[in-house]
Amino acid sequence: MTYCVGLLLNEGMVLLSDTRTNAGLDNIATYRKMFIFEEPGERVIAILTAGSLSVTQTTIARLREAIDEPDADAASSIMLAPTMLKVAEIIGNTLASVRQDIDEKMTAAKVSTSASMIVAGQRAGGAMRMFLIYPEGNFIEATDDTPFLQIGEHKYGKPILDRVVKPATSISEAQKAVLLSMDSTLRSNLSVGMPLDLAVIEKDACRVTSRRRIEAGDPQFKEMSEAWSVALRESFTQITI
């Protein structure tokens, strides 16, 4: 399991993912789940992944292969697609195709091949857009009414996002919100774990403007987590019934 979250704001996009992958309590490993494709100033595309590692890794590999093909065109390469909608369609079709291929091989073993992705980005002259792509390849888009998307073990980190994240939320406040959302998830589910990957894409930059890996024991994250715990306890004691 995993937890990834993306915020679509007036000022830009904020993305966060964990790196834990497990196939049982005795088989835990660390794999990057955030992938960046960019041609600075022209386009930037971020992909966050959750679910079957075999499916997501193969999907990313096929997307990279399509980019590098000598005859790559707007219908096959996410780096040549004319719009972010087309980018989402290419990724959705690739994910669905990979899942179908692997599912045929894994059916007998009764192993899940479900996988989902968050795709966020912008091309020069276009708007920032963010999509949640389902295992079947279909997708939904973040909107002003719902300016954040989550995949993986998302239920623990959703309440704070529901309460504080709006399109007008600043990038600074948004980073705090996704980190506290992740902290809640880390405390409640052992299948989500450090280190974390945090990225910021400012509006119209068409590149990743800030990127950070947060390791276990990071003092800044630890201080934020402890401050949040104290704030929750204090608020709880002040509420009367």
C-alpha positions in Angstrom: 0.0 0.0 0.0 1.0 3.6 -0.3 -0.3 7.1 0.1 0.1 9.9 -2.5 -1.7 13.3 -2.6 -1.8 16.1 -5.1 -3.1 19.7 -4.6 -4.2 22.0 -7.4 -4.1 25.6 -6.3 -4.2 29.0 -7.8 -0.5 29.4 -7.1 0.6 26.0 -8.4 0.6 22.3 -7.5 1.9 20.5 -4.4 2.6 16.8 -4.6 3.6 14.3 -1.9 4.3 10.5 -1.9 5.6 7.9 0.5 8.0 5.2 -0.7 7.0 2.1 1.2 6.1 -1.1 -0.7 5.3 -4.3 1.0 4.3 -7.8 0.2 3.7 -8.9 3.8 5.2 -7.8 7.1 8.5 -9.6 6.3 9.0 -8.1 2.8 9.1 -4.3 3.0 11.1 -2.2 0.6 11.5 1.4 -0.5 10.6 2.4 -4.1 10.2 5.9 -5.5 6.5 6.6 -6.4 6.9 10.1 -7.8 8.2 10.5 -11.4 8.9 13.8 -13.1 9.0 14.4 -16.9 9.9 17.9 -17.8 11.3 20.2 -20.5 11.8 23.3 -18.4 9.7 26.2 -19.8 7.8 24.0 -22.2 6.1 21.4 -20.1 6.2 19.5 -16.8 4.4 16.3 -16.0 4.4 14.6 -12.6 3.1 11.1 -12.0 2.4 9.6 -8.6 1.8 5.8 -8.4 0.0 3.4 -6.1 -0.9 -0.2 -6.2 0.9 -3.2 -7.9 4.5 -2.3 -8.2 4.9 -4.5 -11.2 2.1 -2.7 -13.0 3.2 0.8 -12.1 6.9 0.2 -12.9 6.1 -1.3 -16.3 3.7 1.6 -17.1 6.4 4.1 -16.3 8.9 2.1 -18.4 6.6 2.0 -21.4 5.9 5.8 -21.1 9.7 6.4 -21.1 10.2 4.1 -24.0 7.4 5.9 -26.0 9.2 9.2 -25.4 12.5 7.9 -26.7 11.1 6.2 -29.8 12.5 7.8 -33.1 8.9 8.0 -34.5 7.3 9.3 -31.3 4.4 11.6 -32.0 1.6 13.5 -30.2 -0.5 10.4 -30.0 2.2 8.2 -28.3 4.5 10.5 -26.3 3.4 12.5 -23.2 6.2 14.9 -24.0 4.7 15.7 -27.4 1.0 15.6 -26.5 -0.8 18.9 -27.3 -2.7 19.1 -24.0 -2.7 17.7 -20.5 -6.0 16.0 -21.3 -4.2 14.1 -24.0 -1.4 13.3 -21.6 -3.9 11.8 -19.2 -5.4 9.7 -22.0 -2.0 8.3 -23.0 -1.1 7.4 -19.5 -4.6 5.9 -18.8 -4.4 3.8 -21.9 -0.9 2.6 -21.1 -1.9 1.7 -17.5 -4.9 -0.2 -18.6 -2.9 -2.1 -21.3 -0.1 -3.0 -18.8 -2.6 -4.1 -16.2 -4.4 -6.3 -18.7 -1.2 -7.9 -19.8 0.0 -8.6 -16.3 -3.4 -9.6 -15.0 -3.5 -12.5 -17.5 -0.3 -13.8 -16.1 -1.2 -13.4 -12.4 -4.8 -14.6 -12.4 -3.8 -18.1 -11.4 -1.8 -16.8 -8.5 -4.7 -14.6 -7.3 -2.3 -11.6 -7.0 -3.9 -8.1 -7.3 -2.8 -6.1 -10.3 -4.8 -3.0 -9.4 -2.9 0.3 -9.7 -3.8 4.0 -9.9 -2.0 7.2 -10.6 -2.2 10.9 -10.1 -1.0 12.9 -13.1 -0.3 16.6 -12.7 1.3 19.1 -15.0 1.2 22.1 -17.3 2.4 22.9 -20.8 3.4 26.3 -22.0 0.2 28.3 -22.9 -2.1 25.8 -21.2 -3.6 25.6 -17.8 -2.4 23.5 -14.8 -4.4 20.3 -14.6 -4.5 17.3 -12.4 -6.1 13.9 -12.9 -6.7 10.7 -11.0 -6.3 7.7 -13.3 -8.1 4.5 -12.3 -6.9 1.0 -12.9 -9.2 0.7 -16.0 -7.6 3.8 -17.6 -10.5 6.2 -17.1 -9.9 9.3 -15.0 -11.4 12.2 -13.1 -10.0 15.8 -12.8 -9.3 18.0 -9.8 -11.6 21.1 -9.7 -12.2 24.2 -7.7 -14.7 22.2 -5.7 -12.3 19.4 -5.1 -8.8 20.8 -5.4 -7.0 17.7 -4.2 -6.6 14.1 -5.3 -5.5 11.1 -3.3 -4.5 7.5 -4.1 -3.6 4.6 -1.9 -4.3 4.6 1.8 -6.0 7.9 1.8 -8.7 7.8 4.5 -6.5 8.9 7.4 -5.2 11.9 5.7 -8.4 13.2 4.1 -10.0 15.0 7.0 -7.4 17.8 7.3 -7.5 18.3 3.5 -11.2 18.6 3.5 -11.1 21.3 6.2 -8.2 23.5 5.2 -7.4 23.1 1.5 -9.0 25.6 -1.0 -7.8 26.8 -4.4 -6.7 30.0 -2.7 -4.5 28.2 -0.2 -0.9 29.3 -0.5 1.8 26.9 -1.5 3.4 27.3 1.9 0.2 26.4 3.7 -0.4 23.6 1.2 2.9 22.0 1.9 2.1 22.0 5.6 -1.3 20.5 4.9 0.0 17.6 2.8 2.7 16.8 5.3 0.2 16.8 8.2 -2.1 14.6 6.1 0.8 12.2 5.5 1.7 12.3 9.3 -1.8 11.2 10.1 -1.5 8.3 7.7 1.9 7.3 8.9 0.6 7.1 12.5 -2.4 5.0 11.5 -1.1 2.6 8.9 2.1 0.7 8.9 1.9 0.0 5.2 2.8 3.7 4.5 6.3 4.7 5.4 9.3 7.1 5.1 11.1 8.5 3.2 8.7 11.0 1.6 9.1 12.8 -1.7 7.7 16.4 -1.9 7.5 18.5 -5.0 6.1 21.9 -5.9 5.3 23.1 -9.4 4.5 26.9 -9.4 2.0 28.2 -11.9 3.3 28.9 -15.4 6.9 27.8 -14.5 6.5 24.6 -16.5 9.1 22.9 -14.3 9.5 21.6 -10.8 10.4 24.6 -8.7 11.0 22.8 -5.5 11.8 19.2 -4.7 12.7 17.6 -1.4 13.2 14.1 0.0 12.2 13.8 3.7 14.1 10.9 5.4 13.0 9.1 8.6 14.1 11.2 11.6 14.0 14.5 9.6 14.0 17.1 12.4 11.7 19.6 10.6 9.1 16.9 9.9 9.4 15.5 13.5 8.9 19.0 15.0 5.8 19.6 12.8 4.4 16.2 13.8 4.9 16.8 17.5 3.4 20.3 17.2 0.3 18.9 15.5 -0.1 16.3 18.2 0.0 18.9 20.9 -2.4 21.1 19.1 -4.9 18.3 18.7 -4.7 17.3 22.3 -5.2 20.9 23.5 -8.1 21.5 21.2 -9.7 18.2 22.3 -9.6 19.2 26.0 -11.2 22.5 25.2 -14.2 21.1 23.6 -17.2 20.6 25.8 -20.3 18.4 25.3 
